[in-house]
Amino acid sequence: MIPAPFAYHRPRSLQDAIGLLAEHGENVRVVAGGHSLIPMMKLRLAKPEHLVDLQDITELRGIGSEPGTLVIGAMTTQYELIGSELLAAKCPILRETSLQIADPQVRYCGTLGGNLANGDPGNDMPAVMVALDVVYRVRGPSGERDIPARDFYKGIYSTALADGEILTSLRIPLPAEGHGWAYEKQKRKVGDYATAAAAVVLTMSGGACTSAAIALTNVADTPLLAQHASEALVGTNVDEPAIAEAARRAQQIANPSADGRGPVDFRIHVAGVMVRRAIVRAKQRAS
Amino acid sequence: MAKMQITLKVNNREVEALAEPRMLLIHLLREELGLTGPHIGCDTSHCGACTVDMNGKSIKSCTVFAAQTNGAEIITVEGLAGPDGSLHVLQEMFREHHGLQCGYCTPGMITRAYRLLQENPNPSETEIRFGISGNLCRCTGYQNIVKAIRAAADTMNGAREAAE
């Protein structure tokens, strides 16, 4: 399969990349790891006339921290997330999620920023970012702005990113020491999108849950923050009735479509199972 | 679109090529450079038959544009054997343990296993299966592929210890 023709650009700075986007208007796409865009181009579902490759822009890479915040460059690959000692110690749900994305070859190329900015409801990282209440930093011709992950997703392939803007980094509020986490994903096979998946981050103190965030992948047009479900855990000791109630509330907001992964009822059922399993594992890991 | 001049290193040899921006790496390798080891299987980045090593990473060459590899170092299955044609340990072990039937997935499988063993010289069976989960084989049921990779690891580790 051969994509439609395009002109290839490989800027060395973010400023140059933004300039290219402004110059070429609607007929331009940026490419990060390329493992969503290039298959779309081969199918000619995407036909950009200009392709701006971000691979040489070093300021978009890297994993670091500031007081109270983890900062990850948008071009950081899933492979780099998996290998990061800092993230393993401070925010291990990113490693757990990365390991469930696609396959090894794709994870060497696939970037966190691409996974987040693409707006595909099947991508796994958006729900994790929603659970962690991450802030996306974007830059465009008129400067820089911050968009909370919880306000970013508008619909299928539709996000708050404006034309000409590039997602540059993620700012993760440092999760509490001893927090529990889990990303549970049911998929039919390696490389598939989730039938349903759930991200859970919670904190326990003296046997009681003091905070919880639950988010769902691929059961709606956007990732879903299951706020009402999270509230079913807070103040409880996360016992069976609380878990059952949280799973039930999460299922109430799930609105998947029927596809090869199953009919609607099945996918809602799986969403409940994933939430339940993720809560149980997050609780086990909390200290 | 005008063709672009690209320079890369393939199997330790400097290569210059002219490529349309939309040319995929797999087509550069197979059609321009005559390296037909990497295969086109699914052409949708699932099957891994087109796997090559780029800058120390296993990648699917059907999902990278040749233009993106300007300045890169590529290893294909043709680059694993010695200059005298002697087989790489992985190739020997795939033969020894019958790690292939039709052979279509084999170049991608071996190239992926090469990188896996560079990163993890002593993988468990589970780690091998996870490590090759981006490569599909429709003949073998994977049993003998896993055995071959494990045997290659043992042989390479034995050689390393003997050298120390």
Interface residues (C-beta under 8 A of the other chain):
Chain A: M1 I2 P3 A4 P5 F6 A7 Y8 R10 V31 G34 H35 I38 P39 M41 K42 L51 D53 Q55 Y79 A102 D103 P104 Q105 V106 Y108 C109 V190 G191
Chain B: M1 M4 E20 P21 R22 L24 D43 T44 S45 H46 G48 T51 K57 S58 I59 K60 T63 V64 F65 A67 Q68 N70 R112 L116 F130 G131 I132 S133 G134
